[in-house]
Amino acid sequence: MDLDHATPIHSSTMPNLPQELVEAVIDSVVLLPKRTGGSWQQTPDHIITLQSCSLVCKNWLPRSRRHLFHTFKIDAYADWRAGADIARKFEPLMETNDHPSCLPPEVTCLVRNLRISALDKLIAALTVNQDFLGCLPFTALTGIEIINEPAIDPEHPVFDGSCIDTRLLLAKNDMLESLRIYYASFSCCRDLMEMVLPLQKNLQFHTLDLEWIHIPDEPDKEDDEEEEDEVKERLRLELLDYLAHRPGVTNQPSCQLRTLKYRIVDVRVLEPLFLHPNSVFDLLTLEQLEFNFDSMNGFNWNPALQLLTRCESLVRLRMDVSCFVWYPSDECKLDPTPFRHLKTLDCLELDNMIDRSMDGCEQEHATVIRAIFTELSNLRCLRLHGSHDYYRIDESELDGSFDSALSTLPTFLREIQVDMNDFDDFLRLFPRACARGFVTGVQCEEHK
């Protein structure tokens, strides 16, 4: 059936089709971008087509409306004025404790995904009740995405994840499956724990994405290293004690994650979130992991690798190993031991491998790769992600160590994918690796 979104069919001319066929036709409108290799998000044309489907006849309305209101977006990214305009529309409703959206309950119950862009701008523009997230009327969400802009200057607002309305929004959506927070600040580690603890009751929750989460350093009374270590240990024990004695949490099973993206997040919260027996999240069923870490508490990232010891079902791992190259002290050298727990790992992706940072660090990169591969036994695919600066590398700057490491990788490896703009440059710079015949180039993706 060919639906022209510009001329919806009148109900009097519509045949009495089986409801299963009607739902299949409407669902195909949503699935079309995936079939054609396009974006996963609906385009304006798809929205118009769904609107037309809802006007075909009464039987077409429920299924069309379910897709139309599946995702609710609030976007204040345009500029500060846009955020102020949105805030002005919400404020009268928030003053009366009414729904901040004009959607009736029969529509809000259909919303499953909530995407808020530039929430920091929107909250900064509010002059009345700032419990914005807590006032949102959605209670059946399966996905929440909060994206904020990095603070360019001190006057730029920063989304405060410590505010109670964030916890209220998570607590009243007990069917939540995924959460993404991009760029937020918490006053302390305990506030971050307070935010995610409601998720422990959602046994179907499986995807967590925390990126650029900033937690200020705790003030130290002494400058000597011994006192600083004591402060860190005290804070760690306080977090674990808080987690163990919180009412209703001790006997609550941990959420079993399947996907975890953990980028530029303070390593201090690793243990209470993932590694403690009473942690909020369980990594035993984790299949995909992406991480790199903030430089909190020095430049030793090896404690963060303890995440790998809990990932018995991991299939795909993406990480940035350049931190083990830039700080070559003995304490910061890569400890490959945790990698031996990854018995099911099929694909390893390494970020920032083909870029200017290799200048003078080529042997260190090669050493890191060899150390990791000594602990992996079932890996089939290695993917190297370049950066926008990779083309600045000159052949004279390379001593051949990295090329040698790639050309002597274990025999169980079946494919090396190189994520670069121009694969010919890789052929020129790493001839021995390419001579093995299993090196392929892939489309250079946007680095996030």
C-alpha positions, 0 to 999 in steps of 0.5 A, a space after each residue: 500500500 502506497 501512502 502519500 503523506 500529503 493526501 491522507 485517505 478518507 475513512 469512507 474509502 478505506 477497506 476493512 483491513 485486519 488489525 495485524 496488517 494495519 499495524 504492520 503497515 504503520 510499523 514499516 514507516 518507522 522501520 524504513 530508516 533502518 532498512 535503507 541504512 539511514 538514521 535510526 531517528 525518524 526524519 520529518 518525512 516519517 513524522 508527516 507520514 505517521 500523522 497521515 496514517 493517524 488520519 486514515 481511519 479510527 483503527 489506524 489512530 492508536 498504532 500511529 499515535 504510539 509511534 508519534 509520541 514514542 520519543 519526546 524531545 526538549 531542545 534548547 540548543 539553538 541559543 540562550 534565547 531559545 532556552 528562555 523562550 521554552 522556560 517562559 512557556 513552562 513557568 506558568 504551568 510549573 507555578 501551579 504544579 501542573 504538567 509542564 507539557 500540554 500533552 494530556 495523560 492519554 498521550 504522556 502514557 505513550 512516551 517511552 524515550 525522553 531526550 533533553 538537549 541543553 538542559 543546563 541552558 533551560 534550567 538557567 533560564 527558569 526563574 521560578 520552580 527549578 525542579 524541572 525534571 521532577 515536574 515532568 509527567 512521564 511515568 512509563 519511560 524506558 529511555 532517558 537522555 540528558 545532553 548538556 554543553 561543556 562549560 566553555 567559560 565560568 559564566 556558562 551554566 553547568 547542569 547540577 546532577 545533584 539536584 533532587 529532581 533528577 532522582 525524582 524523575 528516575 524514581 517514578 519511571 520504574 520501567 527504565 531500561 537505559 540512561 545517558 547523561 552527557 556532561 554534568 557536575 556532582 558536588 560529591 561522589 555520594 550525590 552521584 550514588 543518590 542519583 543512580 540508586 533508584 535504578 537498582 529497583 529496575 531489574 530490566 535496566 540494561 544500558 548506562 552511559 555516563 560521559 564527562 561527569 565531574 566531581 570536585 576533589 575533596 579538600 585536603 588539609 595536608 599536602 603530604 602524600 600519606 595524608 592524601 592517601 588516607 583521605 582517599 581511603 576514608 572517602 572510599 569507605 564512607 561510600 561503601 558504608 553508605 551503600 551498605 546501610 541504605 534502607 531497602 538496598 542491602 537485599 536488593 539484587 544489582 541491575 544486570 547491565 548489558 551495555 556500559 559507556 563510562 567516559 571521563 568519569 571519576 574513578 572514585 565511584 567505580 567500587 560502589 557502582 560496579 566492583 563491590 559485592 553490594 554494588 548498584 550494577 552487576 557486570 557479569 552479563 555485560 556484553 559491550 563496554 566503552 571507557 576512559 577515565 578522568 585524571 582524578 587522584 593522579 595518573 594511575 588508571 590501572 585500578 579502573 581496569 578492575 572493571 574487566 575482572 567482572 565482565 565474564 560475558 564481554 564481547 566488545 571492548 572499546 578503550 583509550 590506552 593512550 593514557 598508559 603512553 603519555 605518563 610512562 612512570 612505572 606506576 602508570 604502566 599498563 597492567 594487562 592481568 585483568 584482560 585475561 578474564 575476557 574469555 568471550 571477547 570477540 572485538 577490541 577497539 583502541 582509540 587515539 592509536 593513529 594520531 600525532 600522539 604517536 610521535 615519540 611514543 610509537 614503541 610505547 603503543 606497540 608495547 601496550 598492544 603486545 601486553 594486551 594480546 598476551 592475555 587474550 585468547 579468543 579475539 577475532 577483530 582488532 579495530 584501531 580508531 584514528 583521530 583528525 590529526 593522524 594525517 600529520 604523521 610523517 613516515 620519517 617520524 616512525 621507527 617501525 615499532 608499531 608496524 612490527 607489533 601489528 605484523 606479529 599479532 597472534 594467529 587467532 586474530 582474523 581481522 584488523 580494521 583501521 578507522 581513518 579518512 585515507 586508508 592509503 596512508 595506512 598502507 604507506 606507514 604500516 607496510 608489514 602489517 598490511 602485508 599479512 592480508 587481514 588489514 582492512 579500512 573502514 569508514 572513519 566515524 565521527 569521534 565522540 
